[in-house]
Amino acid sequence: MKVTIFTRFWMCCVLFAASVVNSLAADRLVIIGDAVWGGWSISDGIIMSSTSNDVWKATTHLEADKGFKFLTTNDFGGLEYRAGDSDVTLAVDEATNLVSSED
């Protein structure tokens, strides 16, 4: 019974592919925020896998109407990527531009 509940929960997953084009290309990307199970804890964030130069992927569950961002370091204040200055609602099969904290 517990396995069935776990399976149903994780069947609702999202595949993220983020392309980071920057002169300071990231060595790693971690997803943190209220939308992911680890919350805003960097150590519990979702670590993305690098599939090729500047392309990162992760499969994770996101809670609706919750915030998240991509960090490149193990602390706040480093280079990060987000949807912009205001909240953005993501849609299936629709690209959203990311902005850098350096912009």
MOMORA-V177815 format. One record per residue. N is the residue number from 1. RES is the residue in three letters. OMEGA is omega in degrees with one decimal (* if undefined). NEAR is the number of other ideal C-beta (glycine too) atoms within 8 Angstrom. D_FIRST is the distance of its C-alpha to the first C-alpha in Angstrom with 1 decimal. Layout:
BEGIN
N;RES;OMEGA;NEAR;D_FIRST / N;RES;OMEGA;NEAR;D_FIRST
END
This chain:
BEGIN
1;MET;-180.0;4;0.0 / 2;LYS;178.9;5;3.8 / 3;VAL;179.3;6;5.4 / 4;THR;179.3;7;5.2 / 5;ILE;178.0;8;6.6 / 6;PHE;-179.5;8;8.8 / 7;THR;-179.9;8;10.0 / 8;ARG;179.6;8;10.9 / 9;PHE;-175.9;8;12.7 / 10;TRP;175.2;8;14.6 / 11;MET;178.0;6;15.5 / 12;CYS;-176.4;6;17.9 / 13;CYS;178.7;8;20.3 / 14;VAL;175.7;7;24.1 / 15;LEU;177.8;7;26.5 / 16;PHE;170.7;11;29.6 / 17;ALA;-178.8;8;32.8 / 18;ALA;176.2;12;35.6 / 19;SER;-177.7;7;39.1 / 20;VAL;178.7;11;41.2 / 21;VAL;-174.5;5;44.9 / 22;ASN;177.4;8;47.0 / 23;SER;176.1;3;49.8 / 24;LEU;-176.0;6;47.6 / 25;ALA;-176.6;9;44.6 / 26;ALA;173.0;11;41.5 / 27;ASP;-179.9;4;40.4 / 28;ARG;173.5;8;36.8 / 29;LEU;178.8;13;34.8 / 30;VAL;177.2;12;32.0 / 31;ILE;175.6;14;30.1 / 32;ILE;175.6;15;30.0 / 33;GLY;179.7;11;29.7 / 34;ASP;-176.4;9;27.6 / 35;ALA;-177.9;8;25.9 / 36;VAL;-173.7;15;24.1 / 37;TRP;-178.3;6;21.7 / 38;GLY;-179.4;9;24.6 / 39;GLY;-177.5;9;26.9 / 40;TRP;177.4;6;30.6 / 41;SER;-179.1;8;30.3 / 42;ILE;-178.8;11;31.9 / 43;SER;177.5;6;30.4 / 44;ASP;-178.6;8;26.8 / 45;GLY;178.4;12;27.9 / 46;ILE;-179.4;10;26.7 / 47;ILE;179.8;8;29.2 / 48;MET;179.1;14;30.4 / 49;SER;175.6;7;31.6 / 50;SER;-178.9;7;35.2 / 51;THR;174.8;7;35.6 / 52;SER;-179.1;5;39.3 / 53;ASN;175.0;4;42.1 / 54;ASP;174.8;10;41.0 / 55;VAL;-175.9;10;37.8 / 56;TRP;-179.8;15;34.4 / 57;LYS;172.7;11;30.8 / 58;ALA;174.0;11;27.4 / 59;THR;-176.8;7;24.0 / 60;THR;175.2;11;22.3 / 61;HIS;175.2;10;20.7 / 62;LEU;174.8;9;23.4 / 63;GLU;-179.7;8;23.2 / 64;ALA;175.3;4;25.7 / 65;ASP;178.0;3;29.1 / 66;LYS;-176.9;9;28.8 / 67;GLY;174.6;7;31.3 / 68;PHE;174.2;11;31.3 / 69;LYS;-178.0;10;33.9 / 70;PHE;176.6;13;34.7 / 71;LEU;178.4;14;36.4 / 72;THR;-178.8;12;38.5 / 73;THR;-179.9;6;39.1 / 74;ASN;177.4;6;37.4 / 75;ASP;176.4;6;39.0 / 76;PHE;-179.7;5;39.8 / 77;GLY;175.7;3;43.2 / 78;GLY;178.8;10;43.1 / 79;LEU;177.5;11;42.9 / 80;GLU;178.8;10;40.0 / 81;TYR;179.0;13;39.2 / 82;ARG;-175.9;9;38.0 / 83;ALA;179.4;9;38.5 / 84;GLY;-179.2;7;41.7 / 85;ASP;179.5;3;43.2 / 86;SER;-180.0;4;41.3 / 87;ASP;178.9;5;37.7 / 88;VAL;175.3;7;36.8 / 89;THR;-179.6;4;34.1 / 90;LEU;177.6;6;32.6 / 91;ALA;179.8;5;32.4 / 92;VAL;177.6;3;30.7 / 93;ASP;178.4;3;33.3 / 94;GLU;-178.4;6;35.8 / 95;ALA;175.1;3;37.4 / 96;THR;179.2;7;38.2 / 97;ASN;175.0;6;40.9 / 98;LEU;174.4;10;40.3 / 99;VAL;-179.7;10;43.0 / 100;SER;175.1;9;43.8 / 101;SER;177.3;9;44.5 / 102;GLU;-179.4;5;47.9 / 103;ASP;*;4;48.8
END
